[in-house]
Each structure stands twice: as C-alpha cells, then as structure tokens.
Amino acid sequence: MSADPGQFASQTTAARIGRWIIPAIPFGWVWIPDFGIQRSGENVPPSNVYLKEDELLAGDLALYIQAQVTIMKRTFQEPTIAGPAPLEYSGATEAALLMLKHQPMNGTQVFQVQHYIRVGRWVGIATLTTIESELLKVRKDFDQFMKLVKVEPDAPDS
C-alpha cells in the first residue's frame, strides 16, 4: 500500500488485515498496521476505522449481530443502537449496517458505525468510531474507504 493517503496500491502490495485487502486510504487518514486507519492532523478530533474478522459458528449474520448487540448492551452504559439494516457489499454472502451511540466516562457522545460483511463462514467487521461532532465529517471518508476495501475470496476448496 502506498504511504500516501489516496494513492492506490496493486493487489500484491496492498496492506492486509487477515482477509481484508486495503489498497488505499482516504486523504487525512493514516494507516495503523494490524488495526486499520486513523484520522490524522493537528487539532483533529479522534476518529478511526478498526478492521477485524471472526468466524460464523452457527446461524446467519443476523444471529451473529444479535449476539454482538447483547455484548454491547452489557459493555456500554445506556447505549442507543440502530439496526441492523441491510447493506450492499460486492462479493458478500450477506452484509449489514449497525449504528451505536454511547457515552464513555468523560461524557462525550461516541458514535460507532459498523459494517458486518459475511463471505461463507468468514465475518469481517469494519467499525468507524468517532465523536458526535465529527460524525458527518468523517462518515463520507468511511463510506469511501469501504468502497475501496476488498475481501480476499474463499479458497476454492473451503
């Protein structure tokens, strides 16, 4: 992957996190290996996109997300959760969008926009985390990033 935000890398030089393939990042963001991307700059409020993966052990994506919602309700004090809603993602068996708003100990409203992408039994989760005042500013970068990011296809024998 190019170190310059907005510059594309080839399939062989693109950054990876598991099966996530990251050929480029939006301008104003920096790559963090084994994590994802983070908004950068002087006096820039914190925002990041965390890429992780999991395996679907049983059921479908809706069941997986419901288990995640249960964990969120136990983790965050009085979270507001919207979704899941259907999401289009090229090559996915199914995909969904979930939004979460919660308030950590310092009193700032934190928003998370999560994309759940399922390909076979693999589940990829891309989570944008930002503060309330930045959501509209960084959401377009997140959407752009998610259009660039690809998932390595299943091996033919899996």
Summary of the structure (lengths in Angstrom):
residues: 158
radius of gyration: 15.8
end to end distance: 27.6
largest distance: 49.7
contacts: 450
relative contact order: 0.19
helix: 20%
strand: 39%
